[in-house]
């Protein structure tokens, strides 16, 4: 029985190219998703850090406002 080697090779090449393309597609989207998750995680950490800093600064901020109001009222 005669098997056409060229058509079989073309079919294998075509199959390989499709598999490679599918792999690249999947890899690209996974990489993009991982990068997006890293960015989102970093933003959440920065927000949390900023909230903690704001909580630490808030009493001092309120105190300085109180002092400023006292100074203004004592000047009048």
Buried (B, 14 or more C-beta within 10 A) or exposed (E): EEEEEEEEEEEEEEEEEEEEEEEEEEEEEEEEEEEEEEEEEEEEEEEEEEEEEEEEEEEEEEEEEEEEEEEEEEEE
